[in-house]
Amino acid sequence: MKHNLNGQLPMQVLAVANNKGGVGKTTTAVSLGGALHQLHGARVLMVDLDPQANLTQNLIGRSTEVEQHVGHAIIDKSLDGIILETESGLHLVPSAIGLAQYESLIPQQKMWRYRLAQTLATVASDYDYVVLDCPPTLQTFTVMALVAADAYLIATEPELFALSGLSTLTELADGVVEGLNSKLRFAGVTVTRYNPKQKNSTHSIVMQALAMQYGEEALLPSIRRDSAIVKSQGQAQTIFQYDPQSNAAQDYAALTTSLITSFTAR
């Protein structure tokens, strides 16, 4: 079923976050964007808020030089000349290594926590969804992402060490809800890179711990470990471009459907 593009819903903003790196956060962000566009026909804007620029490289490759990035957009509160069209059909507000210096520059601006939200508001009629790929920190860019978002999704691995610090992220989000963005809600948790064939109990222990911390209803479809993900990244493609029949594509399709249902049910 294609997404209704006739203004039934206002633009929805989803932040994909975790204050730990290497847990599949960026992969989840780009795969959700790919599913929203390629499977549901949605107009999707991807925003790379991480100075490592992995999302940007995943969509346009490593050799493409980025002149204007999201830091410029936030300072100017304008996306004019910054949005890139990618071969995936996704539109991208890119990042670059120079974004790191904006971590301290942006908080010097008036009402800085709202600047990303104000910037995105300028293109609200152009997109159905915005997917924000947050950096693995809980500082400037993650704060602005939570203030701009309608919902946030936690992506984590099925490892016990990956659970440490998640409560700090949810505490930050709770503080944003109380003082900065009352509409922000918790979309849930997805566990990435899990192997259903492994008989050890780590995955079940992690799932039990997450259920205890967030509730059973917050456990969204998990994503199986799949070499197709790495190969798709090497080709600067989404998993739905590279191998739409892969396990990862099937799992991300299920996750995307779950998130769409939660958005439309509000």
C-alpha positions as CSV (number, residue, x, y, z in Angstrom):
1,M,0.0,0.0,0.0
2,K,1.4,3.4,-1.0
3,H,1.5,6.2,1.5
4,N,-1.2,8.8,1.2
5,L,0.6,11.9,-0.1
6,N,-2.5,14.1,-0.2
7,G,-1.9,15.9,3.1
8,Q,-3.8,13.5,5.3
9,L,-1.0,13.7,7.9
10,P,1.4,16.6,8.6
11,M,5.1,15.9,8.1
12,Q,6.3,13.4,10.7
13,V,9.8,13.6,12.1
14,L,11.5,10.6,13.5
15,A,14.8,10.7,15.4
16,V,16.9,7.5,15.5
17,A,19.1,7.7,18.5
18,N,21.5,5.9,20.8
19,N,24.3,7.4,22.9
20,K,26.6,4.5,21.9
21,G,28.1,4.1,18.5
22,G,28.3,1.0,16.4
23,V,24.9,-0.4,17.2
24,G,23.2,-0.1,13.8
25,K,21.7,3.3,14.3
26,T,22.7,4.8,11.0
27,T,21.9,1.6,9.1
28,T,18.4,1.7,10.7
29,A,17.9,5.3,9.8
30,V,18.8,4.8,6.1
31,S,16.8,1.6,5.9
32,L,13.7,3.2,7.3
33,G,14.1,6.0,4.9
34,G,14.5,3.5,2.0
35,A,11.4,1.5,3.1
36,L,9.3,4.6,3.6
37,H,10.1,5.8,0.1
38,Q,10.5,2.7,-1.9
39,L,7.8,0.5,-0.3
40,H,5.3,3.2,0.8
41,G,5.8,5.9,-1.8
42,A,6.5,8.6,0.8
43,R,8.5,11.7,0.3
44,V,11.4,11.4,2.7
45,L,14.1,13.8,3.9
46,M,17.1,12.3,5.6
47,V,19.1,14.5,7.9
48,D,22.6,13.5,8.9
49,L,23.4,15.0,12.3
50,D,26.6,13.0,12.9
51,P,30.0,14.6,12.0
52,Q,31.2,11.1,11.1
53,A,28.8,11.5,8.1
54,N,28.1,7.8,7.7
55,L,24.5,8.3,6.6
56,T,25.7,10.8,4.0
57,Q,28.3,8.3,2.7
58,N,25.8,5.5,2.6
59,L,23.5,7.6,0.3
60,I,26.0,9.5,-1.9
61,G,29.3,7.6,-1.5
62,R,32.6,8.5,0.0
63,S,34.0,10.4,-3.0
64,T,31.3,13.1,-3.3
65,E,32.4,16.4,-1.8
66,V,29.9,18.1,0.4
67,E,30.2,21.9,0.4
68,Q,27.1,22.9,2.4
69,H,26.0,20.7,5.3
70,V,23.4,20.6,8.1
71,G,25.4,22.9,10.3
72,H,25.1,25.7,7.8
73,A,21.3,25.0,7.5
74,I,20.9,25.2,11.3
75,I,22.8,28.4,11.6
76,D,20.9,30.1,8.7
77,K,17.6,28.3,9.5
78,S,17.3,27.6,5.8
79,L,17.7,24.5,3.6
80,D,18.1,26.4,0.4
81,G,20.9,25.0,-1.7
82,I,21.7,22.3,0.9
83,I,19.3,19.4,0.2
84,L,20.7,16.8,-2.2
85,E,18.7,14.4,-4.3
86,T,20.2,10.8,-4.1
87,E,19.9,7.9,-6.5
88,S,17.7,6.1,-3.9
89,G,15.0,8.7,-4.3
90,L,15.7,10.0,-0.8
91,H,16.5,13.6,-0.3
92,L,19.4,14.3,2.0
93,V,20.6,17.1,4.3
94,P,24.3,16.0,4.4
95,S,26.9,16.1,7.1
96,A,30.6,16.5,6.8
97,I,33.6,16.4,9.2
98,G,33.4,20.1,9.6
99,L,30.1,19.7,11.4
100,A,32.0,18.9,14.6
101,Q,32.9,22.6,15.1
102,Y,29.2,23.5,15.1
103,E,28.8,21.5,18.3
104,S,30.0,24.5,20.3
105,L,29.0,27.2,17.8
106,I,25.3,26.4,17.6
107,P,24.6,26.8,21.4
108,Q,25.8,30.4,21.1
109,Q,22.7,31.1,18.9
110,K,19.5,32.5,20.4
111,M,16.9,29.8,21.2
112,W,19.4,27.2,19.7
113,R,17.5,24.1,20.9
114,Y,14.7,25.0,18.5
115,R,16.8,25.9,15.4
116,L,16.6,22.4,13.8
117,A,12.8,22.4,14.3
118,Q,12.5,25.8,12.8
119,T,14.7,24.8,9.8
120,L,12.6,21.7,9.1
121,A,9.4,23.7,9.3
122,T,10.5,25.6,6.2
123,V,10.0,22.4,4.1
124,A,7.1,20.9,6.0
125,S,4.9,20.9,2.9
126,D,7.5,19.1,0.8
127,Y,7.9,15.8,2.8
128,D,5.8,13.2,4.5
129,Y,8.6,12.0,6.7
130,V,11.9,13.3,8.0
131,V,14.4,10.8,9.5
132,L,17.1,12.3,11.8
133,D,20.2,10.3,12.3
134,C,21.6,11.4,15.6
135,P,25.2,11.3,16.6
136,P,26.3,8.8,19.4
137,T,26.3,11.6,22.0
138,L,23.6,13.3,24.0
139,Q,24.8,16.8,23.3
140,T,23.9,19.6,20.9
141,F,22.6,17.7,17.9
142,T,20.7,15.0,19.7
143,V,19.0,17.7,21.9
144,M,17.9,19.6,18.8
145,A,16.8,16.4,17.2
146,L,14.5,15.5,20.1
147,V,13.1,19.0,20.2
148,A,12.3,18.7,16.5
149,A,11.0,15.2,16.5
150,D,7.5,13.8,16.8
151,A,9.0,10.5,18.0
152,Y,12.3,8.9,18.7
153,L,13.4,5.3,18.1
154,I,16.3,3.6,19.9
155,A,18.4,1.1,17.9
156,T,20.6,-1.2,19.9
157,E,22.5,-4.5,19.6
158,P,21.6,-7.8,21.3
159,E,24.5,-7.4,23.7
160,L,24.4,-6.6,27.4
161,F,27.0,-3.9,27.1
162,A,24.9,-2.1,24.5
163,L,22.2,-1.5,27.1
164,S,24.3,0.6,29.3
165,G,23.4,4.2,29.0
166,L,20.0,3.8,27.4
167,S,18.4,5.2,30.5
168,T,20.4,8.4,30.1
169,L,18.9,8.8,26.6
170,T,15.4,8.3,27.8
171,E,16.0,10.7,30.7
172,L,17.1,13.3,28.3
173,A,14.0,12.7,26.1
174,D,11.8,12.9,29.2
175,G,13.3,16.3,30.0
176,V,12.7,17.5,26.5
177,V,9.0,16.5,26.7
178,E,8.6,18.4,30.0
179,G,10.3,21.6,28.9
180,L,10.8,21.8,25.2
181,N,8.7,19.5,23.1
182,S,5.6,18.1,24.6
183,K,4.6,16.2,21.5
184,L,7.7,14.0,21.5
185,R,6.9,10.4,22.2
186,F,8.9,7.2,22.5
187,A,8.4,5.0,19.4
188,G,10.1,2.0,20.8
189,V,13.3,-0.1,20.6
190,T,14.6,-2.2,17.7
191,V,17.4,-4.7,18.2
192,T,19.8,-4.9,15.3
193,R,22.3,-7.5,14.1
194,Y,20.8,-10.4,15.9
195,N,21.3,-14.0,14.9
196,P,18.2,-16.2,15.4
197,K,20.3,-19.3,14.9
198,Q,22.4,-18.7,18.0
199,K,21.2,-20.8,20.9
200,N,22.8,-18.8,23.6
201,S,20.6,-16.7,25.8
202,T,22.1,-13.3,25.3
203,H,19.4,-12.1,22.9
204,S,16.6,-13.3,25.1
205,I,18.2,-11.7,28.2
206,V,18.5,-8.4,26.3
207,M,14.9,-8.6,25.2
208,Q,13.8,-9.3,28.7
209,A,15.8,-6.4,30.0
210,L,14.4,-4.1,27.4
211,A,10.8,-5.3,28.2
212,M,11.3,-4.6,31.9
213,Q,12.7,-1.2,31.2
214,Y,10.3,0.0,28.5
215,G,7.4,-2.4,28.5
216,E,6.6,-5.2,26.0
217,E,4.7,-2.8,23.7
218,A,7.9,-0.9,23.1
219,L,9.7,-3.9,21.6
220,L,9.6,-3.4,17.8
221,P,10.6,-5.9,15.1
222,S,14.2,-6.9,15.4
223,I,16.7,-6.9,12.5
224,R,18.6,-10.0,11.6
225,R,22.3,-9.9,11.0
226,D,22.8,-9.8,7.2
227,S,25.9,-9.4,5.0
228,A,23.7,-7.7,2.4
229,I,23.7,-4.6,4.7
230,V,27.5,-4.2,4.5
231,K,27.4,-4.8,0.7
232,S,24.7,-2.3,0.2
233,Q,26.7,0.3,2.1
234,G,29.7,-0.4,-0.1
235,Q,27.5,0.4,-3.1
236,A,26.0,3.6,-1.6
237,Q,22.6,2.0,-1.8
238,T,19.8,1.3,0.6
239,I,19.1,-2.3,1.4
240,F,15.9,-2.0,-0.7
241,Q,17.9,-1.0,-3.8
242,Y,20.6,-3.6,-3.3
243,D,18.6,-6.7,-2.2
244,P,14.9,-6.1,-1.5
245,Q,14.5,-9.9,-0.8
246,S,17.2,-10.1,1.9
247,N,16.5,-10.9,5.5
248,A,17.4,-7.3,6.5
249,A,15.1,-5.8,3.9
250,Q,12.2,-8.0,5.2
251,D,12.9,-7.0,8.8
252,Y,13.2,-3.3,8.1
253,A,10.0,-3.5,6.1
254,A,8.3,-4.9,9.1
255,L,9.8,-2.3,11.4
256,T,8.7,0.5,9.0
257,T,5.1,-0.8,8.8
258,S,5.0,-0.9,12.6
259,L,6.2,2.7,12.8
260,I,3.8,3.9,10.2
261,T,0.9,2.3,12.1
262,S,2.0,4.1,15.3
263,F,2.1,7.4,13.5
264,T,-1.3,7.1,11.8
265,A,-2.9,5.8,15.0
266,R,-2.1,9.0,16.9
